[in-house]
Amino acid sequence: MRAFVFPGQGAQAVGMGRELAEVYPAAREVFEQVDEALGEKLSDLIWNGDIETLTLTQNAQPALMATSVAAFRALESEGITIRDANFVAGHSLGEYSALCVAGALTLEDTARLLRLRGQAMQEAVPVGQGAMAAILGLDFATVDHIAREVAGEEVVQAANDNDPGQVVISGHKEAVERAAAAMKEAGAKRALMLPVSAPFHSVLMQPAAAVMANALAGVDIQPPAVPLVANVRAEAVTEPGAIRRLLVEQVTGTVRWRESIANMAGAGVTEFWEIGAGKALSGMIKRIAKDVTVRNVGAPADIVALKG
């Protein structure tokens, strides 16, 4: 059994997807359609821009999705389709990429939703008030417990359960710093403040969740061709109404990536294909399910290797 998985924010790099667009007309068409949907040349920023501008949340989210979908369209050009997977899943914004390739959302709607999502998440909390930190070497239960203990009147919560030794916390800047220090005292190997501009996947994102609830209400969602393993439930869903609700919950909820991968592996998945920019998910997957095969699809050479 096989799962196609799609990366989230942090995987962006200037030049991503360019080779795919040069080699595969179907991949180039994805970037052109996203440009048209957004009314701007996002592809020019992706391929020729500066990393600071590309990393802005409102740019990174649709850019990473476009790269993932372009990689998938290149696979389709070689005869590999969505039906070659048993599940799809994506890390945070990657969930939108997964829904797009599975036919639940159109490419145009996905691009516009992610542009709005990025803007809404950035505007939900004034710059400088929120923060995130990666905690290495403690399990989720321990991180969650310490975060609750030190929060006080502020917000700090476990935002991403990435793998057995990496949990990301999110919330008010001072609370995140307190929690990071407490986790170091509790035995964390490292507590790294992340270079992000907002406290994603925390209750401080509630204004953004409201924006997305309104936007998603006006978008047609079809049943995906294969089940989506949703971030906030770590279980498969196919019903459009449930997908709509979970996409809203995901803005403030925990990304349960460790459980999602473990559950797919437990269901019999032996191959995970990370489709899009970077290899961040591949490392996480190998730490979660050590016996599975992980493949990357981000450039034409990767597709050649798969065919070989």
C-alpha positions as CSV (number, residue, x, y, z in Angstrom):
1,M,0.0,0.0,0.0
2,R,1.1,3.5,-0.7
3,A,0.4,7.1,0.5
4,F,1.1,10.4,-1.2
5,V,2.1,13.1,1.3
6,F,2.6,16.8,0.8
7,P,4.9,19.2,2.6
8,G,4.0,22.3,4.6
9,Q,5.6,25.7,5.3
10,G,9.3,25.7,5.8
11,A,10.0,23.6,2.7
12,Q,10.1,26.6,0.3
13,A,13.1,27.4,-1.8
14,V,13.7,29.8,-4.6
15,G,13.7,27.8,-7.9
16,M,11.5,25.0,-6.6
17,G,9.5,23.4,-9.4
18,R,11.3,25.1,-12.2
19,E,12.9,22.0,-13.7
20,L,9.5,20.2,-13.5
21,A,7.9,23.1,-15.5
22,E,10.7,23.0,-18.1
23,V,10.4,19.2,-18.6
24,Y,6.7,18.6,-18.2
25,P,4.1,20.8,-19.9
26,A,1.5,19.6,-17.4
27,A,3.6,20.9,-14.5
28,R,4.1,24.3,-16.3
29,E,0.4,24.6,-16.7
30,V,-0.1,24.3,-12.9
31,F,2.0,27.3,-12.3
32,E,0.2,29.2,-15.1
33,Q,-3.2,28.4,-13.6
34,V,-2.1,29.5,-10.2
35,D,-0.8,32.8,-11.6
36,E,-4.1,33.3,-13.3
37,A,-6.1,32.4,-10.2
38,L,-4.2,34.9,-8.0
39,G,-3.9,37.6,-10.7
40,E,-0.2,37.8,-10.3
41,K,3.0,36.1,-11.4
42,L,3.6,34.0,-8.3
43,S,5.7,31.7,-10.5
44,D,8.2,34.5,-11.1
45,L,8.6,35.0,-7.4
46,I,9.0,31.2,-6.9
47,W,11.7,30.9,-9.6
48,N,13.4,34.3,-9.6
49,G,12.5,36.1,-6.4
50,D,14.2,36.5,-3.0
51,I,13.7,33.9,-0.2
52,E,12.5,36.6,2.2
53,T,9.5,37.5,0.0
54,L,8.8,33.9,-0.9
55,T,8.8,33.0,2.8
56,L,6.0,35.4,3.6
57,T,3.1,33.2,4.7
58,Q,0.7,34.5,2.1
59,N,3.3,33.6,-0.7
60,A,4.8,30.5,0.7
61,Q,1.4,28.7,1.1
62,P,0.2,28.9,-2.5
63,A,3.7,28.5,-3.8
64,L,4.4,25.3,-2.0
65,M,1.0,23.9,-3.1
66,A,1.7,24.9,-6.7
67,T,5.0,23.0,-6.6
68,S,3.4,19.9,-5.1
69,V,0.6,19.8,-7.6
70,A,3.1,20.4,-10.4
71,A,5.1,17.5,-9.2
72,F,2.0,15.4,-9.1
73,R,1.0,16.4,-12.6
74,A,4.4,15.4,-13.8
75,L,3.9,11.9,-12.2
76,E,0.5,11.7,-14.0
77,S,2.4,12.4,-17.3
78,E,4.3,9.3,-16.6
79,G,1.3,7.2,-15.9
80,I,1.1,7.4,-12.1
81,T,-2.3,8.5,-10.9
82,I,-4.1,9.2,-7.6
83,R,-5.5,5.7,-7.8
84,D,-1.9,4.4,-7.3
85,A,-2.3,5.6,-3.7
86,N,-4.4,4.3,-0.8
87,F,-4.3,7.5,1.2
88,V,-3.3,11.2,0.8
89,A,-2.1,13.5,3.6
90,G,-0.4,16.8,4.0
91,H,1.4,18.7,6.7
92,S,-0.7,21.8,7.6
93,L,-1.0,23.7,4.3
94,G,0.0,20.4,2.6
95,E,-3.5,19.1,3.4
96,Y,-4.8,21.5,0.7
97,S,-2.3,20.1,-1.8
98,A,-3.5,16.6,-0.9
99,L,-7.1,17.6,-1.4
100,C,-6.3,19.2,-4.7
101,V,-4.6,16.2,-6.3
102,A,-7.3,14.0,-5.0
103,G,-9.9,16.0,-6.8
104,A,-11.7,17.4,-3.8
105,L,-10.7,21.0,-4.6
106,T,-10.0,22.7,-7.9
107,L,-6.5,24.1,-8.4
108,E,-7.9,27.6,-8.7
109,D,-9.9,27.4,-5.5
110,T,-6.9,25.8,-3.7
111,A,-4.6,28.7,-4.7
112,R,-7.1,31.4,-3.6
113,L,-7.9,29.6,-0.3
114,L,-4.2,29.4,0.6
115,R,-3.5,33.0,-0.3
116,L,-6.4,34.0,2.0
117,R,-5.3,31.5,4.7
118,G,-1.8,32.9,4.6
119,Q,-3.0,36.5,4.9
120,A,-5.5,35.6,7.6
121,M,-3.0,33.7,9.7
122,Q,-0.5,36.6,9.5
123,E,-3.1,39.2,10.4
124,A,-4.6,37.2,13.4
125,V,-1.8,38.2,15.8
126,P,0.3,41.4,15.6
127,V,3.9,40.7,14.6
128,G,6.1,40.2,17.7
129,Q,3.3,39.0,20.0
130,G,3.4,35.3,18.9
131,A,6.1,32.7,18.6
132,M,6.8,29.0,18.0
133,A,9.5,26.8,19.2
134,A,10.7,23.3,18.2
135,I,11.2,21.0,21.2
136,L,13.6,18.1,20.5
137,G,13.9,15.0,22.6
138,L,10.6,15.0,24.5
139,D,7.5,13.2,23.6
140,F,4.2,14.8,22.9
141,A,2.5,14.0,26.2
142,T,5.4,15.6,28.2
143,V,5.5,18.7,26.0
144,D,1.7,19.1,26.2
145,H,1.7,18.7,30.0
146,I,4.5,21.3,30.5
147,A,2.9,23.8,28.1
148,R,-0.4,23.6,30.1
149,E,1.5,24.0,33.4
150,V,3.4,27.1,32.4
151,A,0.8,28.9,30.3
152,G,-0.8,30.9,33.1
153,E,-3.0,33.6,31.6
154,E,-1.3,33.4,28.3
155,V,-1.5,30.8,25.5
156,V,1.1,28.2,24.8
157,Q,0.2,24.8,23.3
158,A,1.5,21.8,21.4
159,A,1.0,22.8,17.8
160,N,2.7,20.1,15.7
161,D,3.3,16.5,16.9
162,N,5.9,15.9,14.1
163,D,7.6,12.7,15.2
164,P,8.6,10.8,18.4
165,G,11.3,13.3,19.2
166,Q,10.1,16.6,17.8
167,V,7.1,18.6,19.0
168,V,6.5,22.3,18.1
169,I,4.8,24.6,20.6
170,S,3.0,27.8,19.7
171,G,1.4,30.8,21.5
172,H,2.2,34.1,23.1
173,K,6.0,34.9,22.8
174,E,6.7,35.1,26.5
175,A,4.7,31.9,27.2
176,V,6.5,30.0,24.5
177,E,9.9,31.2,25.9
178,R,8.8,30.1,29.4
179,A,7.7,26.8,28.1
180,A,10.9,26.2,26.1
181,A,13.0,26.9,29.2
182,A,10.9,24.6,31.3
183,M,11.2,21.8,28.7
184,K,15.0,22.2,28.7
185,E,14.9,21.7,32.4
186,A,12.7,18.6,31.9
187,G,15.3,17.0,29.6
188,A,14.7,18.3,26.1
189,K,17.8,18.1,24.0
190,R,17.1,21.4,22.4
191,A,14.4,24.1,22.4
192,L,14.7,26.2,19.3
193,M,12.8,29.4,18.7
194,L,11.5,29.2,15.1
195,P,11.9,32.0,12.5
196,V,8.1,32.4,12.0
197,S,6.0,35.5,12.1
198,A,2.9,34.1,13.8
199,P,1.8,31.4,16.3
200,F,0.3,28.9,13.9
201,H,-1.9,26.1,15.1
202,S,-2.8,27.7,18.4
203,V,-6.0,29.2,19.6
204,L,-4.6,32.7,18.9
205,M,-5.4,31.8,15.3
206,Q,-9.1,31.9,15.9
207,P,-9.6,35.1,13.8
208,A,-8.0,33.2,10.9
209,A,-10.2,30.2,11.5
210,A,-13.3,32.4,11.2
211,V,-12.1,33.8,7.9
212,M,-11.4,30.3,6.6
213,A,-14.8,29.1,7.8
214,N,-16.5,31.8,5.8
215,A,-14.3,31.2,2.7
216,L,-14.7,27.4,2.7
217,A,-18.5,27.8,3.0
218,G,-18.5,29.2,-0.4
219,V,-16.2,26.6,-2.1
220,D,-17.4,23.3,-3.6
221,I,-15.7,20.3,-2.1
222,Q,-16.0,16.9,-3.7
223,P,-15.3,13.5,-2.1
224,P,-11.6,12.9,-2.7
225,A,-10.6,10.0,-5.0
226,V,-8.8,8.4,-2.1
227,P,-9.2,9.0,1.6
228,L,-7.5,12.0,3.3
229,V,-5.8,11.4,6.6
230,A,-6.7,14.7,8.3
231,N,-4.2,16.6,10.5
232,V,-6.5,17.2,13.4
233,R,-8.0,13.7,13.6
234,A,-5.1,11.5,12.3
235,E,-7.7,9.4,10.6
236,A,-9.2,9.0,7.2
237,V,-12.1,11.1,6.0
238,T,-13.9,11.3,2.6
239,E,-17.1,13.2,3.4
240,P,-17.0,16.8,2.0
241,G,-18.8,18.3,5.0
242,A,-16.3,16.7,7.4
243,I,-13.4,17.9,5.3
244,R,-14.7,21.4,5.4
245,R,-15.0,21.4,9.2
246,L,-11.6,19.8,9.7
247,L,-9.9,22.4,7.5
248,V,-11.3,25.1,9.8
249,E,-10.3,23.2,12.9
250,Q,-6.8,22.8,11.5
251,V,-6.1,26.5,11.7
252,T,-6.2,26.4,15.6
253,G,-5.7,22.7,16.1
254,T,-2.7,20.4,16.5
255,V,-1.1,18.9,13.4
256,R,-1.1,15.2,14.5
257,W,1.5,14.1,12.0
258,R,3.1,11.4,14.1
259,E,-0.2,9.7,14.7
260,S,-1.3,10.2,11.0
261,I,1.8,8.4,9.7
262,A,1.7,5.7,12.4
263,N,-2.0,5.0,11.6
264,M,-1.3,4.7,7.9
265,A,1.6,2.4,8.5
266,G,-0.7,0.4,10.8
267,A,-3.3,0.1,8.1
268,G,-0.7,-1.5,5.8
269,V,1.0,1.4,4.0
270,T,4.6,0.4,3.2
271,E,5.5,3.3,0.8
272,F,5.3,7.0,1.4
273,W,5.9,9.4,-1.5
274,E,6.7,13.0,-0.4
275,I,5.6,15.1,-3.4
276,G,6.8,18.6,-3.7
277,A,9.6,20.8,-2.3
278,G,12.2,19.5,0.2
279,K,12.5,16.3,2.2
280,A,11.4,17.4,5.7
281,L,8.5,14.9,5.9
282,S,10.7,12.0,4.8
283,G,12.9,12.4,7.9
284,M,9.9,12.5,10.1
285,I,8.3,9.5,8.5
286,K,11.5,7.4,8.9
287,R,11.6,8.3,12.6
288,I,7.9,7.3,13.0
289,A,7.7,4.1,10.9
290,K,11.2,2.8,10.6
291,D,10.4,-0.1,8.2
292,V,8.6,1.8,5.5
293,T,10.1,3.0,2.2
294,V,10.1,6.8,1.6
295,R,10.5,8.3,-1.8
296,N,10.8,12.0,-2.9
297,V,9.2,13.5,-5.9
298,G,10.4,17.1,-6.4
299,A,12.4,17.1,-9.6
300,P,12.5,15.3,-13.0
301,A,15.4,13.2,-11.8
302,D,13.2,11.9,-8.9
303,I,10.6,10.7,-11.4
304,V,13.2,9.0,-13.6
305,A,14.5,7.2,-10.5
306,L,10.9,6.1,-9.6
307,K,10.4,4.7,-13.1
308,G,13.8,2.9,-12.9
